[in-house]
Amino acid sequence: MKHKWLKALILFSIILSLIGICLQANINAEIPKVFQVHEGKVIHHEQLIKDLKKTNLVFVGEIHDRESHHQLQLDVIKALHTLNIPIAIGFEMFKAESQQNLDKWVAGLLPLENFIDVYYKNWRLPWPLYKDILLYARDNKIPVIGLNLPPEISKKVASSGFSSLTKEELGKLPTETGCAVDEKYMRFIRRAYSMHGHGNKQFLHFCEAQLLWDQVMARNLAAFLKKNPDKIIVVITGNGHAWKRGIPEQIRALSGEIRYKVILPEIPGYIDPQNITIEDADYILSG
């Protein structure tokens, strides 16, 4: 009888150990792996958040239709908010002219079905991709900022160039917005978007459109920070705009006092420790 109890106790201990191992594995799986580009090493997630607390802007890139990238963005937002750090969330996906509706959403004054209509008037990809981030912002009263310009303007620039804009269209842009594309920026666009343009007019116009997006979003971010200097803005945007040659470069040109960090999601063979330098990003995240 004593041996049966001993065997049962041993079996029970083994089961508990296995459960503990599985739980720990699940916990570890939920914590993103953080590669610090400057030091060339993997760091703890806690160290990443400690570093981000010292900034004004945190760019977290994405490929728009990848759910895992949006989960990484939400992880960063939750980690900062849980520490009671005052944050806001800036979205490439919303036009600046939609700000009134975004404010109503965060205040709980805009029903879900109405906000989904607002979302689709701003962005073409499925609502579920961004749903968790936007619901978290509403439920926790985190300000949401629309950063982008009207799509008809960017489309016109992409097809016919910045010089084709009318005075009325230029009036919809932040003051002093220009579009001087140099060869260095075109090389960046080729790399960031895996393009193979050869300096033709169509490629030049595409570069002008991208630069215009970068400039407008940078100016809208700077304007929000000027009014809300206590906030850290987590910027949700495509990888091409998040790279340091994208919006961050335009931020640097506007003010050397605005501190930022760039986080990109790992894409093996493209965005990984072998292909990314400190000139591209500060951290690489992988789920």
C-alpha positions in Angstrom: 0.0 0.0 0.0 2.8 2.4 0.9 4.5 1.7 -2.4 1.3 2.6 -4.3 1.1 5.9 -2.5 4.8 6.6 -3.2 4.3 5.9 -6.9 1.2 8.1 -7.0 3.1 10.9 -5.3 6.0 10.6 -7.8 3.6 10.6 -10.7 1.7 13.6 -9.4 5.1 15.5 -9.0 6.0 14.6 -12.6 2.7 15.9 -13.9 3.1 19.1 -11.9 6.6 19.6 -13.3 5.4 19.0 -16.8 2.5 21.5 -16.4 5.0 24.1 -15.0 7.3 23.5 -18.0 4.4 24.0 -20.4 3.2 27.1 -18.7 6.7 28.6 -18.7 7.1 27.7 -22.4 3.8 29.5 -23.2 4.9 32.6 -21.2 8.2 32.7 -23.0 6.5 32.2 -26.4 4.3 35.3 -25.6 7.3 37.5 -24.9 8.8 38.9 -28.1 12.5 38.3 -28.8 14.3 41.6 -28.9 17.5 42.1 -30.9 19.3 45.4 -30.1 20.9 46.5 -33.3 23.6 48.8 -31.9 24.9 46.2 -29.4 24.4 43.3 -31.8 22.7 41.1 -29.2 19.4 39.9 -27.8 18.2 41.8 -24.8 15.3 41.3 -22.3 12.0 42.8 -23.2 12.2 44.8 -19.9 15.3 46.5 -21.2 13.6 47.5 -24.4 10.7 49.1 -22.4 13.3 50.9 -20.2 15.0 52.3 -23.3 11.7 53.4 -24.8 10.7 55.4 -21.7 13.5 57.8 -22.6 12.0 58.7 -26.0 9.3 60.9 -27.4 8.5 58.7 -30.4 8.5 54.9 -30.8 8.1 53.8 -34.4 6.9 50.2 -34.6 6.8 49.0 -38.3 4.7 46.5 -40.0 3.7 44.7 -43.2 0.1 45.9 -43.2 -1.6 42.5 -43.6 0.5 40.5 -41.1 -1.4 39.8 -37.9 1.8 38.9 -36.0 3.2 42.4 -36.7 0.1 44.0 -35.2 0.4 41.8 -32.1 4.0 43.0 -31.6 2.8 46.6 -31.8 0.1 45.9 -29.2 2.7 44.3 -27.0 4.7 47.5 -27.0 1.6 49.6 -26.3 0.5 47.4 -23.4 3.9 47.2 -21.9 4.2 51.0 -21.8 0.6 51.6 -20.7 0.8 49.0 -17.9 3.7 51.0 -16.4 1.5 54.1 -16.3 3.6 55.8 -18.9 1.5 58.5 -20.6 1.2 57.4 -24.3 -0.7 58.2 -27.5 -0.9 56.1 -30.6 -0.2 57.6 -34.0 -1.7 55.9 -37.1 -0.6 56.0 -40.7 -4.0 54.4 -41.4 -6.0 57.5 -40.5 -6.0 60.9 -42.2 -5.4 63.9 -40.0 -8.8 65.3 -41.0 -10.4 62.3 -39.2 -9.2 63.5 -35.8 -12.6 64.6 -34.6 -13.9 61.1 -35.1 -10.8 59.5 -33.5 -11.3 61.7 -30.4 -15.0 60.7 -30.2 -13.9 57.0 -30.4 -11.4 57.3 -27.5 -14.0 59.2 -25.5 -16.5 56.4 -26.0 -18.9 58.7 -27.9 -18.8 56.8 -31.2 -20.5 53.4 -31.5 -18.4 50.5 -32.8 -20.3 50.2 -36.1 -19.9 53.9 -36.8 -16.2 53.8 -36.1 -15.8 50.8 -38.4 -17.3 53.0 -41.1 -14.8 55.7 -40.3 -12.0 53.1 -40.4 -12.9 52.0 -43.9 -13.2 55.5 -45.2 -9.5 55.9 -44.2 -8.0 52.5 -44.8 -8.7 49.6 -47.2 -7.4 46.6 -45.3 -9.7 44.4 -43.1 -10.8 46.0 -39.8 -9.8 42.8 -37.7 -6.1 43.5 -38.4 -6.2 46.7 -36.3 -9.2 46.0 -34.1 -7.4 44.9 -31.0 -5.1 48.0 -30.9 -8.0 50.4 -31.5 -10.2 48.7 -28.9 -7.4 48.8 -26.4 -6.9 52.5 -27.1 -10.6 53.2 -26.5 -10.9 51.0 -23.4 -7.9 52.7 -21.8 -8.6 56.2 -23.0 -5.3 56.4 -24.9 -5.3 59.3 -27.5 -5.3 58.2 -31.1 -3.8 60.5 -33.7 -4.5 60.5 -37.4 -1.3 61.2 -39.2 -1.8 60.9 -42.9 -2.8 63.2 -45.8 -5.9 62.8 -48.0 -5.3 59.8 -50.3 -6.3 61.7 -53.4 -3.3 63.9 -52.9 -0.8 61.1 -52.5 -2.3 59.3 -55.5 -2.0 62.3 -57.6 1.6 62.9 -56.6 2.4 59.2 -57.3 1.0 59.4 -60.8 1.9 63.0 -61.9 4.4 64.3 -59.3 4.4 66.9 -56.5 4.4 69.8 -59.0 0.9 68.7 -60.3 -0.8 69.7 -57.0 -3.1 72.7 -57.1 -3.0 75.6 -54.6 -6.1 74.2 -52.9 -4.4 70.8 -52.6 -1.2 72.3 -51.2 -3.4 74.1 -48.7 -4.4 70.8 -47.2 -0.8 70.0 -46.3 1.2 71.3 -43.3 3.1 74.5 -44.0 6.5 74.3 -45.6 5.9 70.8 -46.9 8.1 70.2 -50.0 9.2 67.2 -52.0 12.8 67.5 -52.9 13.8 63.8 -53.6 17.5 63.1 -53.9 19.4 60.0 -55.1 20.0 58.9 -51.5 16.3 58.8 -50.8 15.6 57.0 -54.0 18.1 54.3 -53.1 16.4 54.0 -49.7 13.0 53.6 -51.4 14.4 50.8 -53.7 15.7 49.0 -50.7 12.7 49.5 -48.3 10.1 48.5 -50.9 12.3 46.0 -52.8 11.8 48.0 -56.0 14.1 48.1 -59.0 13.4 51.5 -60.6 16.0 53.0 -62.8 15.4 56.7 -62.2 12.5 57.0 -64.6 9.8 59.6 -64.1 7.3 57.1 -62.7 9.7 55.9 -60.0 10.6 59.5 -59.2 6.9 60.3 -58.7 6.5 57.3 -56.4 9.4 58.5 -54.3 7.8 62.0 -54.2 4.6 60.4 -52.9 6.5 58.4 -50.2 8.5 61.5 -49.1 5.3 63.5 -49.0 3.8 60.9 -46.6 6.9 61.0 -44.5 6.9 64.7 -44.2 3.2 65.2 -43.5 3.2 62.4 -40.8 6.4 63.9 -39.2 4.9 67.3 -39.0 1.7 66.0 -37.5 3.7 64.1 -34.9 5.7 67.1 -34.1 2.6 69.3 -33.7 1.0 66.8 -31.3 4.2 66.6 -29.2 4.3 70.4 -29.0 0.9 70.4 -27.4 1.5 67.2 -25.4 5.1 67.2 -24.3 4.5 64.6 -21.6 3.3 61.9 -24.0 5.3 59.2 -25.8 3.7 58.4 -29.2 3.8 54.9 -30.4 3.7 55.2 -34.2 1.9 52.5 -36.1 3.1 52.5 -39.7 4.5 50.5 -42.5 8.1 49.4 -42.4 9.0 51.8 -45.3 7.9 54.8 -43.3 9.2 53.5 -39.9 12.8 53.0 -41.2 15.1 55.8 -40.1 15.3 57.2 -43.6 11.5 57.5 -43.5 9.5 59.5 -41.0 12.4 59.6 -38.4 14.6 61.4 -40.9 11.9 64.1 -41.4 11.5 64.3 -37.6 15.3 64.9 -37.3 15.1 67.6 -39.9 12.3 69.4 -38.0 13.9 69.2 -34.5 17.0 67.7 -33.1 15.3 67.7 -29.7 12.7 65.0 -30.5 14.1 61.6 -29.4 12.9 58.5 -31.1 13.5 54.8 -31.4 12.7 52.5 -34.4 11.5 49.0 -34.0 11.0 46.7 -37.0 9.5 43.2 -37.1 11.8 40.5 -38.1 11.5 39.3 -41.7 14.2 36.6 -42.3 16.5 37.5 -45.2 15.3 41.1 -45.3 14.8 42.6 -41.8 17.1 40.5 -39.6 20.4 40.9 -37.7 22.4 40.2 -40.8 20.8 42.8 -43.0 19.8 45.7 -40.6 22.3 48.3 -39.2 21.9 51.1 -36.7 21.2 53.4 -39.7 18.0 51.4 -40.3 16.5 50.7 -36.9 17.3 50.3 -33.2 15.5 47.0 -32.5 14.2 44.0 -34.3 11.3 42.2 -32.8 10.2 38.6 -33.4 7.3 36.7 -31.9 
